[in-house]
Amino acid sequence: MCHVVKSLLLGLGVNPAVLEIDDQEKEEEVMSELERIGAVYIGGRLFGGLDRVMATHISGELVPILKDVEALWL
């Protein structure tokens, strides 16, 4: 999931900050929640998971959102 979102954002011209957490350093409950939602943040706020990112991209809403938070300057 992380690779898909990262590739999409890079393809749009965004330089995403990616935080990868070592599985051995966190509790199983926290890991399952992060995997469930995907933990995608845009502009410092939780945006959603892969489904939401892809849906807003397909609908054409993602680029304006990225521009609003100054993550994209096109």
GUTI-833856 format. One record per atom (N, C-alpha, C, O): x, y, z; residue in one letter. Coordinates in Angstrom, 3 decimals. Each point is the difference from the previous one (the first is absolute). Last residue first. Example, Ala and Ser with C-alpha at 12.3 -4.5 7.8 and 13.67 -1.06 7.14 Angstrom:
% residues 2
+----------+----------+----------+----+
:        u :        v :        w : aa :
+----------+----------+----------+----+
:   12.850 :   -2.250 :    7.080 :  S :
:    0.820 :    1.190 :    0.060 :  S :
:   -0.770 :    1.090 :    0.730 :  S :
:    0.509 :    1.108 :    0.169 :  S :
:   -0.219 :   -6.828 :   -0.239 :  A :
:   -0.890 :    1.190 :    0.000 :  A :
:    0.900 :    1.200 :    0.000 :  A :
:    1.036 :   -0.019 :    0.665 :  A :
+----------+----------+----------+----+
***
This chain:
% residues 74
+----------+----------+----------+----+
:        u :        v :        w : aa :
+----------+----------+----------+----+
:    1.890 :   22.997 :   -9.079 :  L :
:   -0.297 :    0.076 :   -1.439 :  L :
:   -1.171 :    0.887 :   -0.297 :  L :
:   -0.371 :    0.164 :   -1.162 :  L :
:    2.835 :   -1.706 :    5.428 :  W :
:    0.029 :    1.378 :   -0.479 :  W :
:   -0.287 :    0.125 :   -1.484 :  W :
:    0.458 :    0.952 :   -0.632 :  W :
:   -1.100 :   -4.191 :    5.476 :  L :
:    0.124 :   -0.053 :   -1.449 :  L :
:   -0.116 :    1.423 :   -0.526 :  L :
:   -0.885 :    0.750 :    0.410 :  L :
:    0.468 :   -1.598 :    4.099 :  A :
:    0.832 :   -1.175 :   -0.242 :  A :
:    0.279 :   -0.136 :   -1.496 :  A :
:    0.833 :   -0.805 :   -0.415 :  A :
:   -3.670 :    4.104 :    3.078 :  E :
:    1.303 :    0.370 :   -0.547 :  E :
:    0.972 :   -1.177 :   -0.094 :  E :
:    1.207 :    0.159 :    0.181 :  E :
:   -6.001 :   -0.020 :    0.974 :  V :
:    0.925 :   -0.148 :    1.138 :  V :
:    1.436 :    0.271 :   -0.420 :  V :
:    0.942 :   -0.267 :    0.747 :  V :
:   -4.430 :    0.575 :   -3.983 :  D :
:   -0.479 :    0.775 :    1.149 :  D :
:    0.945 :   -0.067 :    1.188 :  D :
:    0.129 :    0.970 :    0.747 :  D :
:    0.615 :   -3.665 :   -4.635 :  K :
:    0.338 :    1.411 :   -0.231 :  K :
:   -0.395 :    0.859 :    1.201 :  K :
:    0.738 :    0.907 :    0.387 :  K :
:   -1.983 :   -5.426 :   -0.365 :  L :
:    1.451 :    0.115 :    0.170 :  L :
:    0.466 :    1.440 :   -0.216 :  L :
:    0.909 :    0.469 :    0.686 :  L :
:   -5.410 :   -1.431 :   -1.516 :  I :
:    0.263 :   -0.165 :    1.432 :  I :
:    1.488 :    0.176 :    0.277 :  I :
:    0.384 :    0.675 :    0.956 :  I :
:   -1.793 :   -0.693 :   -5.478 :  P :
:   -0.368 :    1.237 :    0.704 :  P :
:    0.250 :   -0.075 :    1.515 :  P :
:    0.394 :    0.993 :    0.612 :  P :
:    0.448 :   -4.980 :   -3.097 :  V :
:    0.937 :    1.074 :   -0.347 :  V :
:   -0.396 :    1.326 :    0.662 :  V :
:    0.870 :    0.657 :    0.572 :  V :
:   -3.792 :   -4.457 :   -0.101 :  L :
:    1.249 :   -0.106 :    0.751 :  L :
:    0.951 :    1.156 :   -0.288 :  L :
:    0.568 :    0.571 :    0.931 :  L :
:   -5.012 :   -1.531 :   -3.027 :  E :
:    0.019 :    0.852 :    1.186 :  E :
:    1.353 :    0.023 :    0.718 :  E :
:    0.249 :    0.899 :    0.804 :  E :
:   -2.007 :   -3.530 :   -4.762 :  G :
:    0.627 :    1.275 :   -0.315 :  G :
:    0.105 :    0.942 :    1.186 :  G :
:    0.399 :    1.153 :   -0.166 :  G :
:   -1.996 :   -5.906 :   -0.239 :  S :
:   -1.035 :    1.030 :   -0.164 :  S :
:    0.574 :    1.373 :   -0.352 :  S :
:   -0.750 :    0.925 :   -0.311 :  S :
:    3.653 :   -4.629 :    1.181 :  I :
:   -0.828 :   -0.337 :   -1.162 :  I :
:   -1.058 :    1.076 :   -0.256 :  I :
:   -0.303 :    0.312 :   -1.152 :  I :
:    2.967 :    0.108 :    5.037 :  H :
:    0.826 :    0.156 :   -1.200 :  H :
:   -0.844 :   -0.231 :   -1.254 :  H :
:    0.043 :    0.797 :   -0.938 :  H :
:   -1.991 :   -1.576 :    5.108 :  T :
:    0.125 :    1.444 :   -0.252 :  T :
:    0.879 :    0.272 :   -1.207 :  T :
:   -0.199 :    0.995 :   -0.697 :  T :
:   -0.314 :   -5.495 :    2.019 :  A :
:   -1.306 :    0.547 :   -0.388 :  A :
:    0.098 :    1.493 :   -0.295 :  A :
:   -0.579 :    0.471 :   -0.979 :  A :
:    4.414 :   -2.709 :    2.668 :  M :
:   -0.289 :   -0.385 :   -1.382 :  M :
:   -1.333 :    0.585 :   -0.479 :  M :
:   -0.104 :    0.449 :   -1.141 :  M :
:    1.319 :    0.262 :    5.653 :  V :
:    0.971 :    0.660 :   -0.880 :  V :
:   -0.320 :   -0.303 :   -1.459 :  V :
:   -0.026 :    0.907 :   -0.833 :  V :
:   -2.503 :   -3.141 :    4.099 :  R :
:   -0.358 :    1.429 :   -0.085 :  R :
:    0.949 :    0.751 :   -0.927 :  R :
:   -0.435 :    0.846 :   -0.782 :  R :
:    1.318 :   -5.435 :    1.612 :  D :
:   -1.284 :    0.161 :   -0.686 :  D :
:   -0.365 :    1.465 :   -0.178 :  D :
:   -0.435 :    0.410 :   -1.076 :  D :
:    4.300 :   -1.592 :    3.642 :  L :
:    0.193 :   -0.146 :   -1.437 :  L :
:   -1.301 :    0.230 :   -0.762 :  L :
:    0.006 :    0.658 :   -1.041 :  L :
:   -0.322 :    1.423 :    5.763 :  G :
:    0.840 :   -1.077 :   -0.486 :  G :
:    0.094 :    0.002 :   -1.512 :  G :
:   -0.365 :    0.971 :   -0.663 :  G :
:   -0.418 :    3.427 :    3.979 :  G :
:   -0.650 :   -1.292 :   -0.171 :  G :
:    0.992 :   -1.038 :   -0.468 :  G :
:    1.199 :    0.110 :    0.258 :  G :
:   -0.547 :    4.555 :    1.466 :  F :
:   -0.813 :    0.069 :   -1.207 :  F :
:   -0.784 :   -1.287 :   -0.203 :  F :
:   -1.146 :    0.032 :   -0.449 :  F :
:    3.618 :    2.936 :    4.675 :  L :
:   -0.307 :   -1.329 :   -0.498 :  L :
:   -0.964 :    0.117 :   -1.170 :  L :
:   -1.085 :    0.567 :    0.135 :  L :
:    4.451 :    3.462 :    0.865 :  R :
:   -1.271 :   -0.550 :    0.495 :  R :
:   -0.231 :   -1.376 :   -0.621 :  R :
:    0.347 :   -0.245 :   -1.155 :  R :
:    3.355 :    3.259 :    0.074 :  G :
:    0.052 :   -0.225 :    1.438 :  G :
:   -1.267 :   -0.575 :    0.601 :  G :
:   -0.084 :   -0.181 :    1.215 :  G :
:    0.781 :    0.952 :   -5.961 :  G :
:   -0.031 :    1.271 :    0.700 :  G :
:   -0.031 :   -0.156 :    1.507 :  G :
:   -0.541 :    0.852 :    0.705 :  G :
:   -0.485 :   -5.164 :   -2.612 :  I :
:    0.219 :    1.066 :   -0.971 :  I :
:   -0.159 :    1.311 :    0.734 :  I :
:   -1.036 :    0.262 :    0.612 :  I :
:    1.767 :   -5.965 :    0.420 :  Y :
:   -0.228 :    1.357 :    0.486 :  Y :
:    0.289 :    0.974 :   -1.122 :  Y :
:    0.990 :   -0.150 :   -0.716 :  Y :
:   -2.087 :   -5.406 :    1.551 :  V :
:    0.443 :    1.019 :   -0.947 :  V :
:   -0.401 :    1.357 :    0.560 :  V :
:   -1.176 :    0.264 :    0.251 :  V :
:    0.721 :   -5.238 :    1.472 :  A :
:    0.613 :    1.166 :    0.624 :  A :
:    0.601 :    0.976 :   -1.006 :  A :
:    1.181 :    0.335 :    0.091 :  A :
:   -3.591 :   -4.874 :   -0.187 :  G :
:    1.060 :    0.411 :   -0.897 :  G :
:    0.726 :    1.242 :    0.479 :  G :
:    1.109 :    0.277 :   -0.457 :  G :
:   -4.847 :   -3.107 :    2.380 :  I :
:   -0.294 :    1.304 :   -0.593 :  I :
:    1.066 :    0.463 :   -0.971 :  I :
:   -0.249 :    0.897 :   -0.806 :  I :
:    0.672 :   -5.187 :    2.907 :  R :
:   -1.406 :    0.116 :   -0.382 :  R :
:   -0.274 :    1.320 :   -0.706 :  R :
:   -0.653 :    0.021 :   -1.043 :  R :
:    4.919 :   -0.947 :    2.945 :  E :
:   -0.206 :   -0.727 :   -1.246 :  E :
:   -1.433 :    0.156 :   -0.490 :  E :
:   -0.241 :    0.064 :   -1.205 :  E :
:    1.292 :    1.790 :    5.359 :  L :
:    0.705 :    0.724 :   -1.058 :  L :
:   -0.176 :   -0.692 :   -1.350 :  L :
:   -0.187 :    0.665 :   -1.019 :  L :
:   -1.552 :   -2.854 :    4.799 :  E :
:   -0.763 :    1.227 :   -0.281 :  E :
:    0.663 :    0.798 :   -1.119 :  E :
:   -0.690 :    0.495 :   -0.891 :  E :
:    2.890 :   -4.344 :    2.500 :  S :
:   -1.202 :   -0.378 :   -0.744 :  S :
:   -0.847 :    1.222 :   -0.346 :  S :
:   -0.605 :    0.045 :   -1.071 :  S :
:    4.495 :    0.608 :    3.730 :  M :
:    0.332 :   -0.418 :   -1.363 :  M :
:   -1.250 :   -0.337 :   -0.801 :  M :
:   -0.126 :    0.413 :   -1.153 :  M :
:   -0.307 :    0.506 :    5.743 :  V :
:    0.303 :    1.229 :   -0.738 :  V :
:    0.285 :   -0.340 :   -1.454 :  V :
:   -0.471 :    0.692 :   -0.902 :  V :
:   -0.158 :   -4.319 :    3.793 :  E :
:   -1.248 :    0.749 :   -0.161 :  E :
:    0.205 :    1.272 :   -0.812 :  E :
:   -0.814 :    0.325 :   -0.864 :  E :
:    4.568 :   -3.025 :    2.117 :  E :
:   -0.797 :   -0.597 :   -1.073 :  E :
:   -1.291 :    0.773 :   -0.251 :  E :
:   -0.423 :    0.134 :   -1.148 :  E :
:    4.780 :    2.380 :    3.104 :  E :
:   -0.967 :   -0.982 :    0.467 :  E :
:   -0.855 :   -0.481 :   -1.167 :  E :
:   -0.244 :    0.748 :   -0.947 :  E :
:    5.323 :    0.948 :    0.177 :  K :
:   -1.319 :    0.512 :    0.355 :  K :
:   -0.918 :   -1.130 :    0.437 :  K :
:    0.235 :   -1.174 :   -0.284 :  K :
:    4.402 :    0.795 :   -1.425 :  E :
:    0.042 :    1.074 :    0.984 :  E :
:   -1.377 :    0.524 :    0.406 :  E :
:   -0.080 :    0.969 :    0.755 :  E :
:    1.206 :   -4.368 :   -4.178 :  Q :
:    0.426 :   -0.514 :    1.296 :  Q :
:   -0.074 :    1.053 :    1.097 :  Q :
:    0.073 :   -0.340 :    1.181 :  Q :
:   -1.054 :    1.294 :   -5.877 :  D :
:   -1.020 :   -0.856 :    0.612 :  D :
:    0.378 :   -0.452 :    1.407 :  D :
:   -0.885 :   -0.180 :    0.836 :  D :
:    2.484 :    4.806 :   -3.155 :  D :
:    0.483 :   -1.366 :    0.129 :  D :
:   -1.025 :   -0.829 :    0.765 :  D :
:   -0.407 :    0.366 :    1.102 :  D :
:   -0.689 :    4.012 :   -4.136 :  I :
:    0.174 :   -0.423 :    1.388 :  I :
:    0.406 :   -1.460 :    0.023 :  I :
:   -0.638 :   -0.840 :   -0.635 :  I :
:    0.740 :    5.393 :   -2.831 :  E :
:   -0.154 :   -1.447 :    0.060 :  E :
:    0.358 :   -0.444 :    1.405 :  E :
:    1.052 :    0.356 :    0.532 :  E :
:   -2.477 :    4.349 :   -3.276 :  L :
:    0.452 :   -0.536 :    1.277 :  L :
:   -0.289 :   -1.486 :   -0.005 :  L :
:   -1.158 :   -0.419 :   -0.009 :  L :
:    1.707 :    4.660 :   -3.772 :  V :
:   -0.482 :   -1.342 :    0.289 :  V :
:    0.614 :   -0.468 :    1.304 :  V :
:    1.220 :    0.014 :    0.165 :  V :
:   -2.352 :    4.646 :   -3.347 :  A :
:    0.778 :   -0.480 :    1.139 :  A :
:   -0.603 :   -1.341 :    0.383 :  A :
:   -1.205 :   -0.096 :    0.232 :  A :
:    0.950 :    2.330 :   -5.312 :  P :
:   -0.618 :   -0.383 :    1.273 :  P :
:    1.018 :   -0.374 :    1.062 :  P :
:    1.043 :   -0.585 :   -0.293 :  P :
:   -1.416 :    3.633 :   -4.202 :  N :
:    1.090 :   -0.696 :    0.668 :  N :
:   -0.494 :   -0.414 :    1.381 :  N :
:    0.180 :    0.743 :    0.965 :  N :
:   -2.728 :    0.352 :   -5.952 :  V :
:    0.067 :    0.225 :    1.442 :  V :
:    1.177 :   -0.787 :    0.556 :  V :
:    0.255 :   -1.125 :   -0.430 :  V :
:   -1.996 :    1.070 :   -4.172 :  G :
:    0.965 :    1.054 :    0.279 :  G :
:    0.119 :    0.369 :    1.464 :  G :
:    0.619 :    1.008 :    0.343 :  G :
:   -3.159 :   -4.597 :   -2.726 :  L :
:   -0.701 :    1.291 :   -0.076 :  L :
:    0.945 :    1.175 :    0.246 :  L :
:   -0.361 :    1.153 :   -0.231 :  L :
:    1.905 :   -5.643 :    0.621 :  G :
:   -0.409 :    0.217 :   -1.383 :  G :
:   -0.727 :    1.317 :   -0.211 :  G :
:    0.034 :    0.563 :   -1.095 :  G :
:    1.103 :   -1.961 :    5.471 :  L :
:    1.211 :    0.368 :   -0.737 :  L :
:   -0.328 :    0.293 :   -1.460 :  L :
:    0.542 :    0.938 :   -0.584 :  L :
:   -4.040 :   -2.575 :    3.231 :  L :
:    0.359 :    1.362 :    0.384 :  L :
:    1.261 :    0.473 :   -0.719 :  L :
:    0.061 :    1.145 :   -0.448 :  L :
:   -1.440 :   -5.627 :   -0.250 :  L :
:   -0.995 :    0.936 :   -0.519 :  L :
:    0.402 :    1.437 :    0.303 :  L :
:   -0.009 :    0.850 :   -0.890 :  L :
:    2.642 :   -4.280 :    2.754 :  S :
:    0.185 :    0.099 :   -1.455 :  S :
:   -0.970 :    0.988 :   -0.622 :  S :
:    0.387 :    0.786 :   -0.865 :  S :
:   -0.907 :   -1.748 :    5.458 :  K :
:    1.252 :    0.731 :   -0.218 :  K :
:    0.243 :    0.188 :   -1.501 :  K :
:    0.362 :    1.096 :   -0.429 :  K :
:   -3.987 :   -3.783 :    1.698 :  V :
:   -0.263 :    1.412 :    0.315 :  V :
:    1.242 :    0.841 :   -0.269 :  V :
:   -0.099 :    1.084 :   -0.575 :  V :
:    0.595 :   -5.720 :    0.015 :  V :
:   -0.976 :    0.513 :   -0.961 :  V :
:   -0.249 :    1.487 :    0.232 :  V :
:    0.036 :    0.790 :   -0.944 :  V :
:    2.710 :   -3.156 :    4.009 :  H :
:    0.670 :    0.159 :   -1.287 :  H :
:   -0.944 :    0.620 :   -1.029 :  H :
:    0.419 :    0.859 :   -0.776 :  H :
:   -2.132 :   -2.027 :    5.015 :  C :
:    0.882 :    1.159 :    0.102 :  C :
:    0.670 :    0.279 :   -1.342 :  C :
:    0.118 :    1.156 :   -0.407 :  C :
:   -2.709 :   -5.042 :    0.809 :  M :
:   -0.830 :    1.188 :    0.000 :  M :
:    0.865 :    1.239 :    0.000 :  M :
:   -0.249 :    0.933 :   -0.763 :  M :
+----------+----------+----------+----+
***
